[in-house]
Amino acid sequence: MIGGVAGTASGAFGGGADGSPTASGSSLPPSAAPSRAAADAPRPTPTRKAQPKRHKKAKPSHKPTPRTTHHRPAKTAPAKPKAPAAPVGGTAGRYASQVVALVNAERAKHGCRALTVNSRLARAAQAFSSDMRARNFFDHTDPDGKDPGDRITAAGYRWSSYGENIAKGQATPASVMDAWMHSSGHRANILNCGFKEIGVGVVLSGGPYWTQDFGTSR
């Protein structure tokens, strides 16, 4: 059982009605001349208003000390880093290295430069093989809807192009490479001269589950 996919990022991967001002107001008619009686009436003597006493402000005995407030940023617990995939050792580790060697041997036959192992791609590949085993699925899209591009990005790999081959059930690196090389899509990923790096993930129990992640970084 095998599967393969490739992807690339794009080159470049919301007054008045007539507009005049209006005013309103009123005016009083001019007053008539005062009558004689009004003119001859004794004028009242103006009375002097008592002036209110002014109270002087008491001076403070001491100057108040200005208060300053220091704002300290709230302390937040640092985000826990995601645990990386368990390092591959033993037989699985040797199988991963053998797959890389076999891939480069095939590329050499077709004039492509050898791929170098990238730790982020290797981490993404190993995590995916482990996930397929743990959640019992076999597909490039995981049960959460994440595709290979999502996974290698999450692993910290900044890619301009990527490819992924997966397989299940082949017992050895030679047998899984034979299966991939006899499938056009998988073969195209292996012999894609544009790819520069690779990561291989192997889980032997319950499968084996194999993942190849190819990439070219930005």
C-alpha positions in Angstrom: 0.0 0.0 0.0 1.6 3.3 -1.1 0.6 6.9 -1.6 2.3 10.0 -2.9 1.6 13.7 -3.2 3.5 16.9 -4.2 2.9 20.6 -3.8 4.4 23.9 -4.5 4.1 27.4 -3.2 3.2 30.3 -5.5 6.0 32.5 -6.6 4.6 35.6 -5.2 3.2 30.5 -1.7 -12.4 46.1 1.3 -28.9 76.3 5.6 -31.6 76.6 3.5 -33.2 74.5 0.9 -31.1 76.2 -1.7 -27.9 75.7 0.2 -27.7 79.3 1.5 -27.3 79.9 5.2 -30.4 80.8 7.1 -30.9 82.8 10.4 -33.8 83.7 12.7 -34.2 86.5 15.2 -36.4 89.4 16.5 -36.1 93.1 17.0 -37.8 95.6 19.4 -39.5 98.8 18.0 -37.7 102.0 18.8 -38.7 103.3 22.2 -40.9 106.5 22.5 -39.6 109.7 24.1 -39.9 109.6 27.9 -42.8 111.5 29.5 -42.2 114.7 31.5 -43.3 113.1 34.7 -40.7 110.4 34.2 -38.0 113.0 33.5 -38.8 115.1 36.6 -39.1 112.2 39.1 -36.4 112.2 41.8 -33.7 109.9 41.1 -33.0 107.2 43.7 -29.8 107.5 45.6 -27.6 104.5 44.6 -26.8 102.3 47.5 -23.4 100.7 47.8 -23.3 97.0 48.0 -21.3 95.4 50.7 -18.3 93.7 49.3 -17.9 90.1 50.4 -14.8 89.3 52.4 -12.2 87.4 50.6 -10.6 84.6 52.3 -7.0 83.9 51.5 -6.1 80.4 50.6 -4.0 78.7 53.3 -0.7 77.8 51.9 0.2 74.1 52.4 2.8 73.6 55.0 4.7 71.2 52.7 4.6 70.3 49.0 2.8 67.1 48.3 5.1 64.4 46.9 4.0 63.4 43.4 3.0 59.8 43.2 4.3 57.7 40.3 2.9 54.4 39.2 5.1 51.8 37.6 3.2 49.5 35.3 4.8 46.1 35.2 3.8 43.7 32.4 1.8 40.8 33.7 3.8 37.7 33.8 2.6 34.9 31.7 3.8 31.3 31.6 5.8 30.6 28.5 4.1 28.4 26.0 5.2 24.8 26.3 7.0 23.7 23.1 5.5 20.8 21.3 7.4 17.7 22.0 9.4 16.6 19.0 8.9 13.1 17.5 10.9 10.5 19.4 14.4 10.2 17.9 14.7 7.2 15.7 17.2 4.6 16.7 17.8 0.9 16.3 16.4 -0.9 13.3 14.0 1.9 12.4 16.9 4.4 12.4 19.0 2.2 10.2 16.1 1.6 7.8 15.5 5.4 7.5 19.2 5.9 6.6 19.0 3.0 4.0 16.0 4.6 2.3 17.9 7.9 1.9 20.8 6.0 0.4 18.6 4.2 -2.0 16.8 7.4 -3.0 20.2 9.0 -3.8 21.3 6.0 -5.8 18.2 6.3 -8.0 18.7 10.0 -8.4 22.3 9.6 -9.4 21.2 7.2 -12.2 19.0 10.0 -13.6 21.4 12.9 -13.2 19.9 14.5 -10.1 22.0 15.7 -7.2 21.9 13.8 -3.9 19.4 14.9 -1.3 20.6 15.9 2.2 18.8 15.0 5.3 17.0 17.9 6.9 16.2 17.4 10.6 12.8 19.3 10.3 11.7 17.2 7.4 12.8 14.1 9.3 10.9 15.1 12.4 7.7 15.7 10.3 8.1 12.4 8.5 8.7 10.4 11.7 5.8 12.1 13.5 3.5 11.3 10.6 4.4 7.6 10.5 3.8 7.5 14.2 0.5 9.2 13.8 -0.7 6.8 11.1 0.2 4.0 13.4 -1.4 5.5 16.5 -4.7 6.5 14.9 -4.9 3.6 12.5 -5.2 5.5 9.2 -3.4 5.6 5.9 -3.7 8.8 4.0 -1.8 12.0 3.2 -4.5 14.0 4.9 -4.7 13.2 8.6 -8.0 12.9 10.7 -7.5 16.6 11.6 -7.5 17.7 8.0 -3.8 18.5 7.9 -1.9 17.8 4.7 1.8 17.4 4.1 2.4 21.1 3.6 0.7 21.8 7.0 2.8 19.3 8.8 6.2 20.2 7.5 5.4 23.9 8.1 4.5 23.1 11.7 7.8 21.3 12.0 9.5 24.6 11.1 10.5 24.0 7.5 10.0 27.0 5.3 9.4 25.4 1.9 9.0 26.6 -1.7 8.1 23.1 -2.8 7.5 19.8 -1.2 6.6 16.2 -1.9 5.5 13.2 0.2 5.5 9.5 -0.3 3.9 7.1 2.2 3.7 3.3 2.3 2.5 0.6 4.6 3.3 -3.1 4.9 6.7 -3.4 3.1 9.1 -5.1 5.4 12.5 -3.6 4.2 13.9 -0.4 2.7 14.6 -2.3 -0.5 11.0 -3.6 -0.8 9.4 -0.2 -0.1 11.7 1.6 -2.6 10.8 -1.0 -5.2 7.1 -0.4 -4.7 7.6 3.4 -4.9 9.8 3.2 -8.0 7.1 1.2 -9.8 4.5 3.8 -9.2 4.7 6.9 -11.5 3.7 9.5 -8.8 6.1 8.2 -6.2 8.9 7.8 -8.7 8.4 11.4 -9.8 8.9 12.6 -6.3 12.1 10.5 -5.8 13.5 11.7 -9.2 12.4 15.3 -8.9 15.7 17.2 -9.4 14.2 20.3 -7.9 14.1 18.8 -4.5 17.2 19.4 -2.3 16.4 17.8 1.1 14.6 14.8 2.5 13.4 13.4 5.8 12.3 9.7 6.3 10.1 8.4 9.1 9.7 4.7 9.9 7.5 2.9 12.4 7.9 -0.9 12.4 5.2 -2.0 14.7 1.8 -2.6 13.1 3.0 -1.7 9.6 5.6 -1.0 8.9 4.6 2.7 8.2 7.0 4.6 5.9 7.0 8.3 5.1 9.3 10.3 2.8 9.1 14.1 3.0 10.9 15.9 0.2 11.5 19.7 0.2 13.2 22.7 -1.2 13.5 25.5 1.3 12.9 29.2 0.6 
